[in-house]
Amino acid sequence: MVKRSRFAEYKDRYANYRFELSDDGVLLMQCHTNGGPLVWDWRAHDDMADAFADVAGDREIKVLIHTGTGTNYNADWGLLPDGTSPAEPVYQAMPGRDGLRKLDEKAWYGQNLVFNVLDVDVPMISAVNGPCNLHSEVPLLGDIVLASEDAWFQDVPHFPRGMVPGDGQHVIWNFLVGHNRGRYLLLTGKKLTAREAMEWGAVAEVHPKDELLDRAWELAHELAKRPPLTLRYTRRLFTHQLKQAFLAQMNQGTALETYAQREFFPFGGGMEPLDRAWDDRPWTQRQ
């Protein structure tokens, strides 16, 4: 159950998430690492779940804008441009009981991340400001999904690297674009461009990169004119079927992904690592 929270309590709580609240109740949640694109590691992963719990518990906000920073929405892996890590490595060699418990902890955070986003009780506008090749379920759980012209979607962490796409990708893509397209996307590692995502029904609007956030604010200010209860209950109406879909399939997906990761751990398991640039080279399994 979400706990009551207030903007003043969480606005400076997270290193990777910047919050801004407008006078009319629009909350901006912006992912970043040191003011640049978000570098995905365990801390960013776990904190995103907790940050959405705080947002979900804030009854004073009226609309949420969720976006990234700089060149991409969520496509940098583990290491900063200078080769250093902002926190702990993305994956660690942890065999035995410690590894099992670490996997269980991350599965727990992964499930909380999805359900905390769904518990956000106000309309959510996602502004995907560039490439997104992991946890695309987060922006796609928005009620209005905008994307920049250079954005694309791809599920790199899972099947292309020898892992089961069970942390929500199997739910959100099949839900939004249909089973055939969803399975094709996850099995091939296809880069789905912003325009293709709009044609497939996953994205509502595509804009030049420098106009994307302005459009999100324009929509948010318009939505915020409605009464608070209208906003909250409309969001609940729109998330009802999504919650049912995730409740029906999330536990199974997480369990199968975690079980199959026994082939992946200790680190690598012969698969591609995460600690390199998202655009370094095509993602393929090592031979």
C-alpha positions as CSV (number, residue, x, y, z in Angstrom):
1,M,0.0,0.0,0.0
2,V,1.3,3.5,-0.9
3,K,2.2,5.7,2.0
4,R,1.2,9.4,2.1
5,S,4.1,11.7,1.0
6,R,4.6,15.4,0.3
7,F,6.7,17.1,-2.3
8,A,8.9,18.9,0.3
9,E,9.9,15.5,1.8
10,Y,11.0,13.7,-1.4
11,K,12.0,16.5,-3.8
12,D,15.8,16.2,-2.9
13,R,15.8,12.6,-1.8
14,Y,17.1,10.9,-4.9
15,A,20.4,11.5,-6.7
16,N,19.1,10.4,-10.1
17,Y,15.6,12.0,-10.1
18,R,15.0,15.7,-10.2
19,F,11.6,17.0,-9.2
20,E,9.9,20.3,-10.1
21,L,6.4,21.3,-9.0
22,S,4.4,24.1,-10.9
23,D,1.9,26.4,-9.3
24,D,-1.0,24.5,-10.9
25,G,0.1,21.2,-9.5
26,V,2.1,19.7,-12.4
27,L,5.0,17.6,-11.1
28,L,8.0,17.1,-13.4
29,M,10.1,13.9,-12.7
30,Q,13.3,14.0,-14.7
31,C,15.8,11.1,-14.8
32,H,19.5,12.0,-14.9
33,T,23.0,11.2,-13.7
34,N,25.1,14.3,-12.7
35,G,22.8,16.4,-14.8
36,G,23.2,14.3,-18.0
37,P,21.5,11.2,-19.3
38,L,20.6,8.6,-16.7
39,V,23.2,5.9,-16.2
40,W,21.4,2.7,-15.3
41,D,22.8,0.8,-12.3
42,W,21.3,-0.9,-9.3
43,R,21.0,2.4,-7.4
44,A,19.1,4.1,-10.2
45,H,16.9,0.9,-10.6
46,D,16.0,0.7,-6.9
47,D,15.6,4.4,-6.4
48,M,13.2,4.7,-9.3
49,A,10.9,2.2,-7.6
50,D,11.0,4.2,-4.4
51,A,10.7,7.6,-6.2
52,F,7.5,6.5,-7.9
53,A,6.2,5.3,-4.5
54,D,6.7,8.9,-3.2
55,V,5.0,10.4,-6.2
56,A,2.1,7.9,-5.9
57,G,1.6,9.0,-2.3
58,D,1.5,12.7,-3.0
59,R,-2.2,13.7,-3.0
60,E,-1.4,17.4,-3.7
61,I,-0.2,16.9,-7.3
62,K,-2.6,17.0,-10.3
63,V,-0.5,15.7,-13.2
64,L,2.9,14.0,-13.6
65,I,5.4,14.5,-16.4
66,H,8.0,11.8,-16.6
67,T,11.1,12.3,-18.8
68,G,14.8,11.9,-19.2
69,T,17.8,14.2,-19.7
70,G,20.0,14.9,-22.7
71,T,20.7,12.5,-25.5
72,N,18.6,9.5,-24.3
73,Y,15.8,8.6,-22.0
74,N,17.3,5.4,-20.6
75,A,20.1,3.8,-22.6
76,D,23.4,4.2,-20.8
77,W,24.6,1.2,-18.9
78,G,26.6,1.1,-15.7
79,L,29.5,3.3,-16.6
80,L,29.9,7.0,-17.0
81,P,31.7,8.4,-20.2
82,D,35.0,8.5,-18.3
83,G,34.7,4.8,-17.5
84,T,33.8,5.1,-13.9
85,S,30.7,3.8,-12.2
86,P,28.2,6.1,-10.5
87,A,27.5,3.5,-7.9
88,E,28.0,-0.3,-7.8
89,P,28.4,-2.3,-11.0
90,V,25.2,-3.3,-12.8
91,Y,25.8,-7.0,-12.2
92,Q,28.2,-8.5,-9.7
93,A,29.6,-12.0,-9.5
94,M,27.6,-13.4,-6.6
95,P,27.4,-17.2,-6.6
96,G,25.5,-19.3,-4.1
97,R,23.1,-18.0,-1.5
98,D,24.2,-14.4,-1.7
99,G,23.6,-14.4,-5.4
100,L,20.2,-15.9,-5.0
101,R,19.2,-13.3,-2.4
102,K,20.5,-10.5,-4.5
103,L,18.4,-11.7,-7.5
104,D,15.4,-11.9,-5.3
105,E,15.9,-8.4,-4.0
106,K,16.2,-7.0,-7.5
107,A,13.1,-9.0,-8.6
108,W,11.3,-7.4,-5.7
109,Y,12.3,-3.9,-6.7
110,G,11.4,-4.6,-10.3
111,Q,7.9,-5.6,-9.4
112,N,7.5,-2.6,-7.0
113,L,8.7,-0.3,-9.8
114,V,5.9,-1.4,-12.1
115,F,3.1,-1.4,-9.5
116,N,4.3,1.9,-8.0
117,V,4.0,3.6,-11.4
118,L,0.5,2.1,-11.8
119,D,-0.3,3.5,-8.3
120,V,0.4,7.0,-9.4
121,D,-3.1,8.4,-9.0
122,V,-3.0,11.3,-11.4
123,P,-2.7,11.5,-15.2
124,M,0.9,10.7,-16.3
125,I,2.5,12.2,-19.4
126,S,5.7,10.4,-20.5
127,A,8.1,12.4,-22.7
128,V,10.6,9.9,-24.1
129,N,13.5,12.3,-25.0
130,G,15.7,9.8,-26.9
131,P,16.6,6.1,-27.1
132,C,15.1,3.8,-24.5
133,N,16.5,0.2,-24.5
134,L,15.6,-1.0,-21.1
135,H,12.6,-0.7,-18.7
136,S,10.5,0.8,-21.5
137,E,7.4,-0.3,-19.5
138,V,7.9,2.8,-17.3
139,P,7.2,5.5,-19.8
140,L,4.7,3.3,-21.6
141,L,2.6,3.1,-18.5
142,G,1.9,6.8,-19.0
143,D,-1.6,7.9,-20.1
144,I,-0.1,10.1,-22.9
145,V,3.2,9.0,-24.4
146,L,5.2,11.5,-26.3
147,A,8.5,10.8,-28.1
148,S,11.3,12.8,-29.7
149,E,12.1,12.2,-33.4
150,D,15.4,10.5,-32.5
151,A,13.8,8.2,-29.9
152,W,13.6,4.4,-30.3
153,F,12.5,1.5,-28.1
154,Q,14.3,-1.8,-27.7
155,D,14.5,-4.5,-25.1
156,V,18.3,-5.1,-24.9
157,P,18.8,-6.5,-21.4
158,H,16.8,-9.7,-21.9
159,F,16.4,-12.1,-24.8
160,P,19.3,-10.5,-27.0
161,R,21.6,-11.3,-24.0
162,G,20.2,-14.7,-23.2
163,M,17.7,-13.7,-20.5
164,V,13.9,-14.1,-20.2
165,P,12.0,-10.8,-20.8
166,G,9.9,-11.3,-17.8
167,D,10.2,-8.1,-15.8
168,G,7.2,-6.5,-17.4
169,Q,8.3,-6.3,-21.1
170,H,6.2,-9.3,-21.9
171,V,3.1,-7.6,-20.4
172,I,3.4,-4.0,-21.7
173,W,4.3,-4.7,-25.3
174,N,1.8,-7.4,-25.9
175,F,-0.9,-5.2,-24.2
176,L,-0.1,-2.2,-26.3
177,V,0.8,-3.5,-29.7
178,G,-0.6,-7.0,-29.8
179,H,0.9,-10.5,-29.2
180,N,2.5,-11.0,-32.6
181,R,4.2,-7.6,-32.7
182,G,5.2,-7.8,-29.0
183,R,6.8,-11.2,-29.3
184,Y,8.6,-10.2,-32.5
185,L,10.0,-7.1,-30.8
186,L,11.2,-9.0,-27.7
187,L,12.7,-12.0,-29.6
188,T,14.5,-10.0,-32.3
189,G,15.8,-7.1,-30.3
190,K,14.3,-4.8,-32.9
191,K,14.9,-1.1,-32.6
192,L,11.4,0.4,-32.9
193,T,11.6,4.0,-34.0
194,A,9.4,6.7,-32.6
195,R,7.4,6.9,-35.8
196,E,7.0,3.1,-35.9
197,A,6.0,3.1,-32.2
198,M,3.3,5.7,-33.1
199,E,2.1,3.6,-36.0
200,W,2.0,0.5,-33.7
201,G,-0.1,2.4,-31.1
202,A,2.5,2.7,-28.3
203,V,3.2,6.4,-28.8
204,A,0.7,9.2,-29.2
205,E,2.8,12.0,-30.6
206,V,6.3,12.5,-32.1
207,H,8.1,15.9,-31.9
208,P,11.5,17.5,-32.5
209,K,13.7,16.9,-29.5
210,D,13.8,20.6,-28.5
211,E,10.0,20.9,-28.6
212,L,9.1,17.7,-26.7
213,L,9.1,18.9,-23.1
214,D,7.3,22.1,-24.1
215,R,4.5,20.0,-25.6
216,A,4.4,17.9,-22.4
217,W,4.0,21.0,-20.3
218,E,1.3,22.3,-22.6
219,L,-0.7,19.1,-22.3
220,A,-0.1,18.9,-18.5
221,H,-1.3,22.5,-17.8
222,E,-4.5,21.8,-19.8
223,L,-5.2,18.6,-17.9
224,A,-4.5,20.3,-14.6
225,K,-7.5,22.6,-15.2
226,R,-9.8,19.7,-14.3
227,P,-11.0,19.0,-10.7
228,P,-8.7,16.9,-8.6
229,L,-11.1,14.0,-8.2
230,T,-11.8,13.9,-11.9
231,L,-8.1,13.6,-12.6
232,R,-7.5,10.9,-10.0
233,Y,-10.5,8.8,-10.9
234,T,-9.8,9.0,-14.6
235,R,-6.3,7.7,-14.0
236,R,-7.7,4.9,-11.9
237,L,-10.1,4.0,-14.7
238,F,-7.3,4.0,-17.3
239,T,-4.9,1.9,-15.2
240,H,-7.5,-0.8,-14.1
241,Q,-6.9,-3.1,-17.1
242,L,-3.2,-2.6,-16.9
243,K,-3.1,-3.6,-13.2
244,Q,-5.1,-6.7,-14.0
245,A,-2.7,-7.6,-16.8
246,F,0.4,-7.1,-14.6
247,L,-1.2,-8.9,-11.6
248,A,-2.0,-11.9,-13.9
249,Q,1.4,-12.1,-15.5
250,M,4.1,-10.3,-13.5
251,N,4.9,-12.9,-10.9
252,Q,5.2,-15.7,-13.4
253,G,7.4,-13.6,-15.7
254,T,9.7,-12.5,-12.8
255,A,9.9,-16.1,-11.5
256,L,10.9,-17.5,-14.9
257,E,13.4,-14.7,-15.6
258,T,15.0,-15.2,-12.2
259,Y,15.2,-19.0,-12.5
260,A,16.8,-18.8,-16.0
261,Q,19.3,-16.3,-14.7
262,R,21.1,-19.2,-13.0
263,E,22.7,-19.6,-16.5
264,F,23.6,-16.0,-16.5
265,F,25.3,-15.6,-13.1
266,P,28.1,-15.3,-12.0
267,F,28.7,-12.2,-14.1
268,G,28.1,-12.6,-17.8
269,G,27.5,-16.3,-18.2
270,G,28.9,-15.9,-21.7
271,M,26.5,-13.2,-22.6
272,E,27.0,-9.6,-23.5
273,P,27.8,-7.3,-20.6
274,L,25.9,-4.1,-19.8
275,D,28.8,-1.9,-19.0
276,R,29.3,-0.2,-22.4
277,A,27.7,2.6,-24.4
278,W,24.2,1.9,-25.8
279,D,25.3,2.8,-29.3
280,D,28.7,1.0,-29.2
281,R,27.8,-1.8,-31.6
282,P,24.9,-4.2,-32.3
283,W,23.7,-6.4,-29.5
284,T,24.3,-10.0,-30.2
285,Q,25.0,-13.1,-28.1
286,R,28.7,-14.0,-27.9
287,Q,29.7,-17.1,-29.9
